[in-house]
Amino acid sequence: MSARLNYFQQSPELAKKFLEFSNVLQTSAIEQGIRDLVNIRASQLNGCAFCLDMHVKEAKIHAERDRPMVCPTTSTTAFARSCPTRSCRT
């Protein structure tokens, strides 16, 4: 297993800008639940299991418990095409 990429070493300016953007987004008019769902979908599309797990846990903390949020794969796999909630299809 390889080590995770250190974004601040790889691209410090871009990582700093991303954190600034994330901080501004926290005070925006976009509801927390919507931001959580966008983060989950972005992690699905990026194929990052670590981020997907983290964002699902955050969404559950923010009361997204009852809504089906995520299937464990992206829409390119056979499992996603058979997803019962259809949330993996785009």
C-alpha positions as CSV (number, residue, x, y, z in Angstrom):
1,M,0.0,0.0,0.0
2,S,1.4,3.4,-1.0
3,A,1.4,6.4,1.3
4,R,-1.3,9.0,0.7
5,L,-0.3,12.1,-1.2
6,N,0.6,15.1,0.9
7,Y,-1.1,18.0,-0.9
8,F,0.7,20.7,1.0
9,Q,4.1,19.3,-0.1
10,Q,3.0,18.6,-3.7
11,S,1.2,21.9,-4.3
12,P,1.3,24.2,-1.4
13,E,-0.4,27.2,-3.1
14,L,-3.2,25.1,-4.5
15,A,-3.8,23.4,-1.1
16,K,-3.9,26.7,0.6
17,K,-6.4,28.1,-1.9
18,F,-8.6,25.0,-1.5
19,L,-8.6,25.4,2.3
20,E,-9.5,29.1,1.9
21,F,-12.4,28.2,-0.4
22,S,-13.6,25.5,2.0
23,N,-13.6,28.0,4.8
24,V,-15.6,30.5,2.8
25,L,-18.1,27.8,1.7
26,Q,-18.8,27.1,5.4
27,T,-20.4,30.5,5.7
28,S,-22.3,30.5,2.4
29,A,-26.0,30.2,1.9
30,I,-25.7,26.6,0.7
31,E,-27.2,24.3,3.2
32,Q,-24.9,21.9,5.1
33,G,-26.8,18.8,3.9
34,I,-26.3,19.9,0.2
35,R,-22.6,20.5,0.8
36,D,-22.3,17.1,2.4
37,L,-24.0,15.4,-0.6
38,V,-21.8,17.2,-3.0
39,N,-18.7,16.1,-1.1
40,I,-19.9,12.5,-1.2
41,R,-20.5,12.6,-4.9
42,A,-17.2,14.2,-5.6
43,S,-15.5,11.5,-3.6
44,Q,-17.4,8.8,-5.6
45,L,-16.3,10.4,-8.9
46,N,-12.7,10.6,-7.7
47,G,-12.8,7.0,-6.6
48,C,-11.3,7.9,-3.2
49,A,-12.6,5.4,-0.6
50,F,-10.9,7.3,2.3
51,C,-12.6,10.6,1.4
52,L,-15.9,8.9,0.7
53,D,-15.9,7.3,4.1
54,M,-14.9,10.6,5.7
55,H,-17.7,12.6,4.0
56,V,-20.4,9.9,4.7
57,K,-19.4,10.0,8.4
58,E,-19.6,13.9,8.3
59,A,-23.0,13.8,6.7
60,K,-24.3,11.4,9.3
61,I,-23.1,13.8,12.0
62,H,-25.0,16.6,10.2
63,A,-28.2,14.6,10.4
64,E,-28.3,13.1,6.9
65,R,-29.1,9.7,8.6
66,D,-32.4,8.8,6.9
67,R,-31.7,9.7,3.3
68,P,-30.0,7.1,1.2
69,M,-26.7,8.8,0.5
70,V,-24.2,6.6,-1.2
71,C,-23.5,3.3,-2.8
72,P,-19.9,1.9,-2.4
73,T,-19.1,2.3,-6.1
74,T,-19.3,4.8,-8.9
75,S,-21.7,4.5,-11.9
76,T,-19.1,2.8,-14.1
77,T,-19.4,-0.5,-12.4
78,A,-21.9,-3.3,-12.7
79,F,-22.8,-3.0,-9.1
80,A,-23.7,0.6,-9.4
81,R,-25.9,-0.1,-12.4
82,S,-27.9,-2.5,-10.2
83,C,-28.0,-0.1,-7.2
84,P,-31.4,-0.4,-5.6
85,T,-31.5,3.3,-4.6
86,R,-30.3,4.5,-8.1
87,S,-28.2,7.1,-6.3
88,C,-25.1,5.9,-8.1
89,R,-26.4,6.6,-11.5
90,T,-25.7,9.9,-13.2
